[in-house]
Amino acid sequence: MKTAQILSILITLVLVASGCRRPTQEDRDNRRLLDAILTTITIKNARLLDDNEQWAQSRHDAGQLTDGEFDSMTAIIAKARRGDWSRAEADGYAFRKKRPFVREGQ
């Protein structure tokens, strides 16, 4: 085989493998947390915001959320806590779109 053909095959394999990453259990649990936050905001339940924040804190403490992810989630919760439910919801959906822990359909 020619070098160009081998290189082409290797590039194709790398592209296929990188697109086939399945979500981990950690990814799924982080998505569940974000969905819980969004549900809490949608139903405007201030008591559940505390539960969501504790859940986020425990996942962050366990190293399952990065500092940036944790900061984003707590900022969304804080916005809702101040009564800015609609902006908190918009920020939550924007965060989910920007950082999909689990791609749609997985």
Buried (B, 14 or more C-beta within 10 A) or exposed (E): EEEEEEEEEEEEEEEEEEEEEEBEEBBEBBBEBBBBBBEBBEEEBEEBBEEBBEBBBEBBEEEBBEEEBBEBBBEBBEBBBEEBBEBBBBBBBEBBEEBBBBEEEE
